[in-house]
Amino acid sequence: MNMALLWNLPVIYLLENNGYAMGTSLKRHSFHTDYYKRYDKVPGIKVDGYNVFAMREVMKWAKKYSLKNGPLFIEATTYRYHGHSMSDPGLSYRSRSEIQNVRRNLDCIIQMKKMILDNKLMNKEEIKSMEKEVKS
């Protein structure tokens, strides 16, 4: 990051902030949890990483910005459904209901399906067919 600043390089740093480190929540291990504000000279922004369209638009904007102005830091709010590894099942520091709640209410795929159905771009059968094709 230092070299990117010194040489004014068009670098985009993207942090997928899933709310947890190895075995603990961010609030338990970081005093300053707004990571996009941490870097003194590199401008930072925060984006809803659950929103496919917000991510697409911020990345398009970030490319233009970075090519003209140099490095940029983006913090995308996301969620990690599983632990970090086999030794971290991810259930000792969060509940199953928390995971289910995020999956049910924030998951980007579920949000996208809802947008597609609400705007009548596809019907449920077409979505199921596409999902089956993706899985195979």
N, CA, C and O atoms as a GROMACS GRO file, in nm:
protein
  544
    1MET      N    1   0.083  -0.118   0.000
    1MET     CA    2   0.000   0.000   0.000
    1MET      C    3   0.088   0.125   0.000
    1MET      O    4   0.058   0.224  -0.066
    2ASN      N    5   0.196   0.118   0.074
    2ASN     CA    6   0.290   0.230   0.078
    2ASN      C    7   0.344   0.259  -0.061
    2ASN      O    8   0.347   0.375  -0.104
    3MET      N    9   0.387   0.155  -0.133
    3MET     CA   10   0.443   0.174  -0.267
    3MET      C   11   0.335   0.224  -0.364
    3MET      O   12   0.363   0.307  -0.451
    4ALA      N   13   0.214   0.175  -0.349
    4ALA     CA   14   0.104   0.220  -0.435
    4ALA      C   15   0.082   0.370  -0.417
    4ALA      O   16   0.055   0.442  -0.513
    5LEU      N   17   0.093   0.416  -0.293
    5LEU     CA   18   0.080   0.560  -0.266
    5LEU      C   19   0.197   0.638  -0.323
    5LEU      O   20   0.179   0.739  -0.390
    6LEU      N   21   0.318   0.589  -0.296
    6LEU     CA   22   0.437   0.660  -0.344
    6LEU      C   23   0.438   0.674  -0.496
    6LEU      O   24   0.475   0.779  -0.548
    7TRP      N   25   0.397   0.569  -0.565
    7TRP     CA   26   0.402   0.569  -0.711
    7TRP      C   27   0.267   0.600  -0.775
    7TRP      O   28   0.252   0.595  -0.897
    8ASN      N   29   0.168   0.631  -0.691
    8ASN     CA   30   0.034   0.663  -0.739
    8ASN      C   31  -0.020   0.554  -0.832
    8ASN      O   32  -0.071   0.582  -0.940
    9LEU      N   33  -0.008   0.430  -0.787
    9LEU     CA   34  -0.050   0.316  -0.869
    9LEU      C   35  -0.202   0.296  -0.862
    9LEU      O   36  -0.262   0.321  -0.758
   10PRO      N   37  -0.263   0.252  -0.970
   10PRO     CA   38  -0.407   0.226  -0.971
   10PRO      C   39  -0.440   0.090  -0.910
   10PRO      O   40  -0.476  -0.004  -0.980
   11VAL      N   41  -0.428   0.082  -0.778
   11VAL     CA   42  -0.452  -0.043  -0.707
   11VAL      C   43  -0.581  -0.031  -0.627
   11VAL      O   44  -0.605   0.069  -0.559
   12ILE      N   45  -0.663  -0.134  -0.638
   12ILE     CA   46  -0.787  -0.140  -0.559
   12ILE      C   47  -0.771  -0.251  -0.457
   12ILE      O   48  -0.755  -0.368  -0.493
   13TYR      N   49  -0.775  -0.215  -0.330
   13TYR     CA   50  -0.769  -0.314  -0.222
   13TYR      C   51  -0.913  -0.344  -0.181
   13TYR      O   52  -0.988  -0.253  -0.146
   14LEU      N   53  -0.950  -0.471  -0.185
   14LEU     CA   54  -1.086  -0.512  -0.151
   14LEU      C   55  -1.082  -0.604  -0.030
   14LEU      O   56  -1.024  -0.712  -0.035
   15LEU      N   57  -1.144  -0.560   0.077
   15LEU     CA   58  -1.156  -0.641   0.198
   15LEU      C   59  -1.299  -0.694   0.205
   15LEU      O   60  -1.394  -0.617   0.211
   16GLU      N   61  -1.314  -0.824   0.205
   16GLU     CA   62  -1.444  -0.886   0.227
   16GLU      C   63  -1.459  -0.904   0.377
   16GLU      O   64  -1.407  -1.000   0.434
   17ASN      N   65  -1.529  -0.813   0.439
   17ASN     CA   66  -1.544  -0.815   0.584
   17ASN      C   67  -1.663  -0.902   0.622
   17ASN      O   68  -1.778  -0.860   0.608
   18ASN      N   69  -1.633  -1.024   0.670
   18ASN     CA   70  -1.740  -1.117   0.704
   18ASN      C   71  -1.778  -1.112   0.851
   18ASN      O   72  -1.856  -1.195   0.899
   19GLY      N   73  -1.723  -1.015   0.924
   19GLY     CA   74  -1.762  -0.996   1.062
   19GLY      C   75  -1.688  -1.080   1.164
   19GLY      O   76  -1.707  -1.063   1.284
   20TYR      N   77  -1.602  -1.170   1.117
   20TYR     CA   78  -1.532  -1.260   1.208
   20TYR      C   79  -1.388  -1.279   1.168
   20TYR      O   80  -1.353  -1.278   1.049
   21ALA      N   81  -1.305  -1.297   1.268
   21ALA     CA   82  -1.168  -1.343   1.246
   21ALA      C   83  -1.168  -1.490   1.287
   21ALA      O   84  -1.275  -1.549   1.306
   22MET      N   85  -1.055  -1.549   1.299
   22MET     CA   86  -1.046  -1.689   1.339
   22MET      C   87  -1.098  -1.704   1.482
   22MET      O   88  -1.026  -1.675   1.578
   23GLY      N   89  -1.220  -1.749   1.495
   23GLY     CA   90  -1.274  -1.782   1.625
   23GLY      C   91  -1.333  -1.669   1.707
   23GLY      O   92  -1.366  -1.690   1.824
   24THR      N   93  -1.347  -1.550   1.652
   24THR     CA   94  -1.405  -1.441   1.731
   24THR      C   95  -1.464  -1.333   1.640
   24THR      O   96  -1.426  -1.320   1.524
   25SER      N   97  -1.556  -1.257   1.696
   25SER     CA   98  -1.617  -1.149   1.620
   25SER      C   99  -1.523  -1.029   1.612
   25SER      O  100  -1.432  -1.015   1.694
   26LEU      N  101  -1.544  -0.944   1.514
   26LEU     CA  102  -1.460  -0.826   1.497
   26LEU      C  103  -1.460  -0.737   1.619
   26LEU      O  104  -1.356  -0.684   1.658
   27LYS      N  105  -1.575  -0.720   1.680
   27LYS     CA  106  -1.587  -0.630   1.795
   27LYS      C  107  -1.504  -0.677   1.915
   27LYS      O  108  -1.472  -0.598   2.003
   28ARG      N  109  -1.471  -0.806   1.918
   28ARG     CA  110  -1.390  -0.859   2.028
   28ARG      C  111  -1.241  -0.849   2.003
   28ARG      O  112  -1.162  -0.862   2.096
   29HIS      N  113  -1.199  -0.825   1.877
   29HIS     CA  114  -1.055  -0.820   1.851
   29HIS      C  115  -1.007  -0.692   1.784
   29HIS      O  116  -0.887  -0.673   1.766
   30SER      N  117  -1.099  -0.601   1.747
   30SER     CA  118  -1.057  -0.476   1.684
   30SER      C  119  -1.127  -0.358   1.750
   30SER      O  120  -1.249  -0.356   1.764
   31PHE      N  121  -1.048  -0.262   1.791
   31PHE     CA  122  -1.106  -0.140   1.849
   31PHE      C  123  -1.176  -0.060   1.740
   31PHE      O  124  -1.284  -0.006   1.762
   32HIS      N  125  -1.114  -0.053   1.623
   32HIS     CA  126  -1.166   0.027   1.512
   32HIS      C  127  -1.212  -0.069   1.402
   32HIS      O  128  -1.130  -0.120   1.325
   33THR      N  129  -1.342  -0.095   1.396
   33THR     CA  130  -1.394  -0.196   1.304
   33THR      C  131  -1.436  -0.141   1.168
   33THR      O  132  -1.478  -0.217   1.080
   34ASP      N  133  -1.425  -0.011   1.148
   34ASP     CA  134  -1.449   0.048   1.016
   34ASP      C  135  -1.318   0.045   0.940
   34ASP      O  136  -1.245   0.144   0.935
   35TYR      N  137  -1.289  -0.069   0.880
   35TYR     CA  138  -1.159  -0.087   0.815
   35TYR      C  139  -1.136   0.011   0.701
   35TYR      O  140  -1.022   0.051   0.677
   36TYR      N  141  -1.241   0.049   0.633
   36TYR     CA  142  -1.225   0.141   0.520
   36TYR      C  143  -1.177   0.280   0.564
   36TYR      O  144  -1.134   0.359   0.480
   37LYS      N  145  -1.183   0.309   0.693
   37LYS     CA  146  -1.138   0.439   0.746
   37LYS      C  147  -0.997   0.431   0.805
   37LYS      O  148  -0.944   0.533   0.849
   38ARG      N  149  -0.938   0.315   0.809
   38ARG     CA  150  -0.812   0.294   0.880
   38ARG      C  151  -0.688   0.352   0.813
   38ARG      O  152  -0.591   0.385   0.880
   39TYR      N  153  -0.691   0.364   0.683
   39TYR     CA  154  -0.568   0.399   0.613
   39TYR      C  155  -0.562   0.548   0.588
   39TYR      O  156  -0.641   0.603   0.512
   40ASP      N  157  -0.467   0.610   0.652
   40ASP     CA  158  -0.452   0.754   0.657
   40ASP      C  159  -0.460   0.822   0.520
   40ASP      O  160  -0.538   0.916   0.502
   41LYS      N  161  -0.381   0.777   0.426
   41LYS     CA  162  -0.370   0.846   0.297
   41LYS      C  163  -0.442   0.777   0.182
   41LYS      O  164  -0.456   0.835   0.074
   42VAL      N  165  -0.488   0.654   0.203
   42VAL     CA  166  -0.561   0.584   0.098
   42VAL      C  167  -0.710   0.602   0.126
   42VAL      O  168  -0.760   0.560   0.231
   43PRO      N  169  -0.782   0.664   0.032
   43PRO     CA  170  -0.925   0.681   0.056
   43PRO      C  171  -0.995   0.546   0.062
   43PRO      O  172  -0.957   0.451  -0.006
   44GLY      N  173  -1.099   0.540   0.145
   44GLY     CA  174  -1.172   0.415   0.161
   44GLY      C  175  -1.322   0.436   0.154
   44GLY      O  176  -1.374   0.541   0.192
   45ILE      N  177  -1.390   0.334   0.105
   45ILE     CA  178  -1.536   0.336   0.101
   45ILE      C  179  -1.587   0.200   0.147
   45ILE      O  180  -1.516   0.100   0.142
   46LYS      N  181  -1.711   0.199   0.190
   46LYS     CA  182  -1.775   0.076   0.235
   46LYS      C  183  -1.892   0.047   0.143
   46LYS      O  184  -1.964   0.138   0.103
   47VAL      N  185  -1.911  -0.081   0.109
   47VAL     CA  186  -2.018  -0.120   0.018
   47VAL      C  187  -2.090  -0.243   0.074
   47VAL      O  188  -2.032  -0.325   0.145
   48ASP      N  189  -2.217  -0.253   0.040
   48ASP     CA  190  -2.297  -0.369   0.079
   48ASP      C  191  -2.257  -0.487  -0.010
   48ASP      O  192  -2.300  -0.497  -0.125
   49GLY      N  193  -2.174  -0.574   0.043
   49GLY     CA  194  -2.126  -0.689  -0.032
   49GLY      C  195  -2.231  -0.794  -0.059
   49GLY      O  196  -2.208  -0.887  -0.136
   50TYR      N  197  -2.347  -0.780   0.002
   50TYR     CA  198  -2.458  -0.873  -0.023
   50TYR      C  199  -2.533  -0.834  -0.151
   50TYR      O  200  -2.605  -0.916  -0.208
   51ASN      N  201  -2.517  -0.710  -0.194
   51ASN     CA  202  -2.592  -0.658  -0.307
   51ASN      C  203  -2.508  -0.668  -0.434
   51ASN      O  204  -2.410  -0.595  -0.450
   52VAL      N  205  -2.547  -0.756  -0.523
   52VAL     CA  206  -2.474  -0.782  -0.646
   52VAL      C  207  -2.458  -0.654  -0.728
   52VAL      O  208  -2.350  -0.628  -0.782
   53PHE      N  209  -2.563  -0.576  -0.738
   53PHE     CA  210  -2.558  -0.455  -0.819
   53PHE      C  211  -2.472  -0.347  -0.754
   53PHE      O  212  -2.399  -0.276  -0.824
   54ALA      N  213  -2.480  -0.334  -0.623
   54ALA     CA  214  -2.394  -0.237  -0.554
   54ALA      C  215  -2.248  -0.273  -0.575
   54ALA      O  216  -2.165  -0.185  -0.600
   55MET      N  217  -2.215  -0.401  -0.565
   55MET     CA  218  -2.076  -0.444  -0.586
   55MET      C  219  -2.032  -0.415  -0.730
   55MET      O  220  -1.922  -0.364  -0.752
   56ARG      N  221  -2.116  -0.447  -0.826
   56ARG     CA  222  -2.080  -0.422  -0.966
   56ARG      C  223  -2.054  -0.273  -0.989
   56ARG      O  224  -1.955  -0.236  -1.052
   57GLU      N  225  -2.143  -0.190  -0.940
   57GLU     CA  226  -2.130  -0.047  -0.965
   57GLU      C  227  -2.011   0.014  -0.891
   57GLU      O  228  -1.941   0.099  -0.946
   58VAL      N  229  -1.988  -0.028  -0.767
   58VAL     CA  230  -1.875   0.029  -0.694
   58VAL      C  231  -1.743  -0.014  -0.757
   58VAL      O  232  -1.648   0.063  -0.757
   59MET      N  233  -1.736  -0.135  -0.810
   59MET     CA  234  -1.612  -0.180  -0.874
   59MET      C  235  -1.590  -0.108  -1.007
   59MET      O  236  -1.476  -0.077  -1.042
   60LYS      N  237  -1.696  -0.081  -1.081
   60LYS     CA  238  -1.682  -0.003  -1.204
   60LYS      C  239  -1.632   0.138  -1.171
   60LYS      O  240  -1.541   0.189  -1.236
   61TRP      N  241  -1.692   0.199  -1.070
   61TRP     CA  242  -1.650   0.332  -1.027
   61TRP      C  243  -1.506   0.330  -0.975
   61TRP      O  244  -1.427   0.419  -1.005
   62ALA      N  245  -1.473   0.227  -0.896
   62ALA     CA  246  -1.340   0.216  -0.836
   62ALA      C  247  -1.232   0.208  -0.943
   62ALA      O  248  -1.125   0.267  -0.927
   63LYS      N  249  -1.259   0.136  -1.050
   63LYS     CA  250  -1.161   0.126  -1.158
   63LYS      C  251  -1.133   0.264  -1.217
   63LYS      O  252  -1.017   0.302  -1.233
   64LYS      N  253  -1.237   0.336  -1.249
   64LYS     CA  254  -1.220   0.471  -1.305
   64LYS      C  255  -1.145   0.562  -1.207
   64LYS      O  256  -1.052   0.633  -1.244
   65TYR      N  257  -1.188   0.556  -1.081
   65TYR     CA  258  -1.126   0.641  -0.978
   65TYR      C  259  -0.977   0.608  -0.965
   65TYR      O  260  -0.892   0.698  -0.966
   66SER      N  261  -0.949   0.482  -0.951
   66SER     CA  262  -0.812   0.438  -0.925
   66SER      C  263  -0.718   0.466  -1.041
   66SER      O  264  -0.602   0.502  -1.020
   67LEU      N  265  -0.766   0.451  -1.164
   67LEU     CA  266  -0.683   0.482  -1.280
   67LEU      C  267  -0.643   0.629  -1.283
   67LEU      O  268  -0.534   0.664  -1.329
   68LYS      N  269  -0.730   0.715  -1.235
   68LYS     CA  270  -0.705   0.859  -1.236
   68LYS      C  271  -0.633   0.907  -1.109
   68LYS      O  272  -0.549   0.996  -1.116
   69ASN      N  273  -0.668   0.848  -0.992
   69ASN     CA  274  -0.625   0.904  -0.863
   69ASN      C  275  -0.531   0.815  -0.782
   69ASN      O  276  -0.478   0.861  -0.681
   70GLY      N  277  -0.510   0.692  -0.821
   70GLY     CA  278  -0.423   0.604  -0.744
   70GLY      C  279  -0.501   0.507  -0.656
   70GLY      O  280  -0.617   0.479  -0.684
   71PRO      N  281  -0.437   0.456  -0.551
   71PRO     CA  282  -0.496   0.348  -0.472
   71PRO      C  283  -0.626   0.384  -0.401
   71PRO      O  284  -0.652   0.500  -0.367
   72LEU      N  285  -0.706   0.280  -0.382
   72LEU     CA  286  -0.836   0.294  -0.318
   72LEU      C  287  -0.861   0.168  -0.235
   72LEU      O  288  -0.822   0.058  -0.274
   73PHE      N  289  -0.924   0.185  -0.120
   73PHE     CA  290  -0.955   0.073  -0.031
   73PHE      C  291  -1.107   0.059  -0.024
   73PHE      O  292  -1.178   0.155   0.004
   74ILE      N  293  -1.156  -0.062  -0.049
   74ILE     CA  294  -1.299  -0.090  -0.043
   74ILE      C  295  -1.323  -0.199   0.061
   74ILE      O  296  -1.259  -0.304   0.060
   75GLU      N  297  -1.416  -0.172   0.150
   75GLU     CA  298  -1.460  -0.272   0.248
   75GLU      C  299  -1.600  -0.317   0.210
   75GLU      O  300  -1.694  -0.238   0.210
   76ALA      N  301  -1.614  -0.445   0.177
   76ALA     CA  302  -1.743  -0.502   0.139
   76ALA      C  303  -1.796  -0.586   0.255
   76ALA      O  304  -1.730  -0.679   0.301
   77THR      N  305  -1.915  -0.552   0.301
   77THR     CA  306  -1.979  -0.626   0.408
   77THR      C  307  -2.031  -0.758   0.353
   77THR      O  308  -2.111  -0.759   0.260
   78THR      N  309  -1.985  -0.869   0.411
   78THR     CA  310  -2.026  -1.001   0.367
   78THR      C  311  -2.051  -1.088   0.490
   78THR      O  312  -2.062  -1.036   0.602
   79TYR      N  313  -2.061  -1.218   0.469
   79TYR     CA  314  -2.077  -1.311   0.582
   79TYR      C  315  -2.011  -1.444   0.545
   79TYR      O  316  -2.012  -1.486   0.429
   80ARG      N  317  -1.956  -1.507   0.643
   80ARG     CA  318  -1.892  -1.637   0.625
   80ARG      C  319  -1.982  -1.742   0.691
   80ARG      O  320  -2.000  -1.740   0.812
   81TYR      N  321  -2.036  -1.832   0.611
   81TYR     CA  322  -2.130  -1.932   0.663
   81TYR      C  323  -2.061  -2.046   0.738
   81TYR      O  324  -2.124  -2.112   0.822
   82HIS      N  325  -1.935  -2.070   0.709
   82HIS     CA  326  -1.863  -2.182   0.768
   82HIS      C  327  -1.742  -2.130   0.845
   82HIS      O  328  -1.706  -2.013   0.834
   83GLY      N  329  -1.681  -2.218   0.921
   83GLY     CA  330  -1.558  -2.184   0.991
   83GLY      C  331  -1.443  -2.163   0.894
   83GLY      O  332  -1.456  -2.188   0.774
   84HIS      N  333  -1.330  -2.117   0.947
   84HIS     CA  334  -1.214  -2.092   0.864
   84HIS      C  335  -1.146  -2.220   0.816
   84HIS      O  336  -1.085  -2.223   0.709
   85SER      N  337  -1.159  -2.326   0.894
   85SER     CA  338  -1.089  -2.450   0.862
   85SER      C  339  -1.160  -2.566   0.931
   85SER      O  340  -1.263  -2.548   0.996
   86MET      N  341  -1.103  -2.685   0.914
   86MET     CA  342  -1.162  -2.802   0.981
   86MET      C  343  -1.154  -2.789   1.133
   86MET      O  344  -1.239  -2.843   1.204
   87SER      N  345  -1.053  -2.718   1.184
   87SER     CA  346  -1.040  -2.701   1.328
   87SER      C  347  -1.129  -2.588   1.380
   87SER      O  348  -1.135  -2.565   1.501
   88ASP      N  349  -1.196  -2.518   1.291
   88ASP     CA  350  -1.284  -2.408   1.329
   88ASP      C  351  -1.422  -2.433   1.267
   88ASP      O  352  -1.448  -2.388   1.155
   89PRO      N  353  -1.510  -2.503   1.337
   89PRO     CA  354  -1.642  -2.530   1.280
   89PRO      C  355  -1.730  -2.405   1.270
   89PRO      O  356  -1.832  -2.406   1.201
   90GLY      N  357  -1.690  -2.298   1.338
   90GLY     CA  358  -1.764  -2.172   1.327
   90GLY      C  359  -1.886  -2.162   1.415
   90GLY      O  360  -1.966  -2.070   1.399
   91LEU      N  361  -1.904  -2.254   1.507
   91LEU     CA  362  -2.023  -2.253   1.592
   91LEU      C  363  -1.994  -2.220   1.738
   91LEU      O  364  -2.087  -2.208   1.818
   92SER      N  365  -1.868  -2.207   1.774
   92SER     CA  366  -1.837  -2.178   1.914
   92SER      C  367  -1.848  -2.029   1.945
   92SER      O  368  -1.859  -1.992   2.062
   93TYR      N  369  -1.845  -1.943   1.845
   93TYR     CA  370  -1.850  -1.799   1.865
   93TYR      C  371  -1.970  -1.732   1.798
   93TYR      O  372  -1.981  -1.610   1.796
   94ARG      N  373  -2.060  -1.814   1.744
   94ARG     CA  374  -2.184  -1.763   1.688
   94ARG      C  375  -2.286  -1.876   1.686
   94ARG      O  376  -2.250  -1.994   1.690
   95SER      N  377  -2.412  -1.839   1.679
   95SER     CA  378  -2.517  -1.940   1.688
   95SER      C  379  -2.564  -1.984   1.550
   95SER      O  380  -2.546  -1.914   1.450
   96ARG      N  381  -2.624  -2.102   1.548
   96ARG     CA  382  -2.682  -2.151   1.423
   96ARG      C  383  -2.793  -2.057   1.376
   96ARG      O  384  -2.811  -2.036   1.256
   97SER      N  385  -2.868  -2.001   1.471
   97SER     CA  386  -2.977  -1.910   1.432
   97SER      C  387  -2.923  -1.784   1.366
   97SER      O  388  -2.988  -1.729   1.276
   98GLU      N  389  -2.806  -1.736   1.409
   98GLU     CA  390  -2.745  -1.619   1.343
   98GLU      C  391  -2.712  -1.653   1.198
   98GLU      O  392  -2.743  -1.575   1.107
   99ILE      N  393  -2.652  -1.766   1.177
   99ILE     CA  394  -2.614  -1.809   1.042
   99ILE      C  395  -2.739  -1.824   0.955
   99ILE      O  396  -2.741  -1.778   0.841
  100GLN      N  397  -2.842  -1.889   1.009
  100GLN     CA  398  -2.966  -1.910   0.934
  100GLN      C  399  -3.033  -1.776   0.902
  100GLN      O  400  -3.087  -1.758   0.793
  101ASN      N  401  -3.029  -1.683   0.997
  101ASN     CA  402  -3.089  -1.551   0.977
  101ASN      C  403  -3.021  -1.477   0.863
  101ASN      O  404  -3.088  -1.418   0.778
  102VAL      N  405  -2.888  -1.479   0.861
  102VAL     CA  406  -2.815  -1.412   0.753
  102VAL      C  407  -2.845  -1.479   0.620
  102VAL      O  408  -2.872  -1.411   0.520
  103ARG      N  409  -2.841  -1.611   0.618
  103ARG     CA  410  -2.867  -1.684   0.493
  103ARG      C  411  -3.008  -1.652   0.441
  103ARG      O  412  -3.027  -1.634   0.321
  104ARG      N  413  -3.103  -1.646   0.530
  104ARG     CA  414  -3.243  -1.623   0.493
  104ARG      C  415  -3.268  -1.478   0.448
  104ARG      O  416  -3.345  -1.455   0.355
  105ASN      N  417  -3.204  -1.381   0.515
  105ASN     CA  418  -3.240  -1.241   0.495
  105ASN      C  419  -3.138  -1.157   0.418
  105ASN      O  420  -3.174  -1.051   0.365
  106LEU      N  421  -3.014  -1.200   0.410
  106LEU     CA  422  -2.912  -1.117   0.347
  106LEU      C  423  -2.841  -1.182   0.228
  106LEU      O  424  -2.783  -1.112   0.146
  107ASP      N  425  -2.845  -1.312   0.219
  107ASP     CA  426  -2.770  -1.384   0.118
  107ASP      C  427  -2.792  -1.324  -0.022
  107ASP      O  428  -2.905  -1.303  -0.065
  108CYS      N  429  -2.681  -1.297  -0.091
  108CYS     CA  430  -2.689  -1.231  -0.221
  108CYS      C  431  -2.762  -1.314  -0.326
  108CYS      O  432  -2.830  -1.257  -0.412
  109ILE      N  433  -2.751  -1.444  -0.321
  109ILE     CA  434  -2.819  -1.529  -0.419
  109ILE      C  435  -2.970  -1.524  -0.396
  109ILE      O  436  -3.047  -1.516  -0.491
  110ILE      N  437  -3.010  -1.530  -0.270
  110ILE     CA  438  -3.153  -1.522  -0.239
  110ILE      C  439  -3.209  -1.385  -0.277
  110ILE      O  440  -3.319  -1.375  -0.330
  111GLN      N  441  -3.132  -1.279  -0.248
  111GLN     CA  442  -3.175  -1.144  -0.287
  111GLN      C  443  -3.192  -1.133  -0.439
  111GLN      O  444  -3.288  -1.075  -0.488
  112MET      N  445  -3.096  -1.191  -0.512
  112MET     CA  446  -3.100  -1.185  -0.658
  112MET      C  447  -3.221  -1.261  -0.712
  112MET      O  448  -3.288  -1.214  -0.804
  113LYS      N  449  -3.248  -1.378  -0.656
  113LYS     CA  450  -3.366  -1.455  -0.698
  113LYS      C  451  -3.493  -1.373  -0.677
  113LYS      O  452  -3.581  -1.369  -0.763
  114LYS      N  453  -3.501  -1.308  -0.563
  114LYS     CA  454  -3.619  -1.227  -0.531
  114LYS      C  455  -3.634  -1.112  -0.632
  114LYS      O  456  -3.744  -1.086  -0.680
  115MET      N  457  -3.523  -1.045  -0.664
  115MET     CA  458  -3.529  -0.936  -0.763
  115MET      C  459  -3.575  -0.989  -0.899
  115MET      O  460  -3.656  -0.926  -0.967
  116ILE      N  461  -3.523  -1.104  -0.938
  116ILE     CA  462  -3.558  -1.164  -1.068
  116ILE      C  463  -3.708  -1.198  -1.070
  116ILE      O  464  -3.777  -1.167  -1.167
  117LEU      N  465  -3.757  -1.260  -0.962
  117LEU     CA  466  -3.899  -1.297  -0.956
  117LEU      C  467  -3.988  -1.174  -0.947
  117LEU      O  468  -4.090  -1.166  -1.016
  118ASP      N  469  -3.951  -1.078  -0.861
  118ASP     CA  470  -4.031  -0.956  -0.844
  118ASP      C  471  -4.044  -0.877  -0.974
  118ASP      O  472  -4.146  -0.814  -1.000
  119ASN      N  473  -3.939  -0.881  -1.055
  119ASN     CA  474  -3.940  -0.806  -1.181
  119ASN      C  475  -3.979  -0.892  -1.300
  119ASN      O  476  -3.970  -0.849  -1.416
  120LYS      N  477  -4.024  -1.014  -1.270
  120LYS     CA  478  -4.073  -1.108  -1.372
  120LYS      C  479  -3.973  -1.130  -1.486
  120LYS      O  480  -4.012  -1.138  -1.603
  121LEU      N  481  -3.846  -1.139  -1.451
  121LEU     CA  482  -3.742  -1.167  -1.550
  121LEU      C  483  -3.734  -1.317  -1.579
  121LEU      O  484  -3.698  -1.358  -1.689
  122MET      N  485  -3.768  -1.397  -1.478
  122MET     CA  486  -3.776  -1.543  -1.491
  122MET      C  487  -3.883  -1.590  -1.394
  122MET      O  488  -3.922  -1.518  -1.302
  123ASN      N  489  -3.931  -1.713  -1.416
  123ASN     CA  490  -4.023  -1.771  -1.318
  123ASN      C  491  -3.947  -1.872  -1.232
  123ASN      O  492  -3.830  -1.900  -1.258
  124LYS      N  493  -4.013  -1.926  -1.132
  124LYS     CA  494  -3.947  -2.018  -1.038
  124LYS      C  495  -3.891  -2.142  -1.108
  124LYS      O  496  -3.783  -2.189  -1.074
  125GLU      N  497  -3.964  -2.193  -1.206
  125GLU     CA  498  -3.919  -2.312  -1.278
  125GLU      C  499  -3.791  -2.283  -1.356
  125GLU      O  500  -3.700  -2.366  -1.361
  126GLU      N  501  -3.784  -2.165  -1.417
  126GLU     CA  502  -3.664  -2.127  -1.493
  126GLU      C  503  -3.543  -2.112  -1.400
  126GLU      O  504  -3.432  -2.151  -1.435
  127ILE      N  505  -3.567  -2.057  -1.283
  127ILE     CA  506  -3.458  -2.042  -1.185
  127ILE      C  507  -3.411  -2.179  -1.139
  127ILE      O  508  -3.291  -2.205  -1.131
  128LYS      N  509  -3.506  -2.268  -1.108
  128LYS     CA  510  -3.469  -2.404  -1.066
  128LYS      C  511  -3.390  -2.476  -1.173
  128LYS      O  512  -3.293  -2.546  -1.142
  129SER      N  513  -3.429  -2.460  -1.297
  129SER     CA  514  -3.358  -2.522  -1.409
  129SER      C  515  -3.216  -2.467  -1.420
  129SER      O  516  -3.121  -2.542  -1.443
  130MET      N  517  -3.202  -2.336  -1.404
  130MET     CA  518  -3.070  -2.274  -1.410
  130MET      C  519  -2.982  -2.324  -1.293
  130MET      O  520  -2.864  -2.353  -1.312
  131GLU      N  521  -3.040  -2.333  -1.174
  131GLU     CA  522  -2.965  -2.382  -1.058
  131GLU      C  523  -2.919  -2.526  -1.079
  131GLU      O  524  -2.807  -2.563  -1.043
  132LYS      N  525  -3.006  -2.607  -1.138
  132LYS     CA  526  -2.971  -2.747  -1.165
  132LYS      C  527  -2.855  -2.753  -1.263
  132LYS      O  528  -2.762  -2.833  -1.245
  133GLU      N  529  -2.859  -2.670  -1.364
  133GLU     CA  530  -2.751  -2.664  -1.463
  133GLU      C  531  -2.619  -2.620  -1.398
  133GLU      O  532  -2.513  -2.676  -1.428
  134VAL      N  533  -2.627  -2.522  -1.311
  134VAL     CA  534  -2.506  -2.471  -1.242
  134VAL      C  535  -2.446  -2.580  -1.155
  134VAL      O  536  -2.324  -2.600  -1.154
  135LYS      N  537  -2.532  -2.652  -1.082
  135LYS     CA  538  -2.481  -2.759  -0.995
  135LYS      C  539  -2.414  -2.871  -1.073
  135LYS      O  540  -2.315  -2.928  -1.028
  136SER      N  541  -2.469  -2.903  -1.191
  136SER     CA  542  -2.408  -3.011  -1.269
  136SER      C  543  -2.278  -2.964  -1.331
  136SER      O  544  -2.211  -3.040  -1.401
   0.00000   0.00000   0.00000
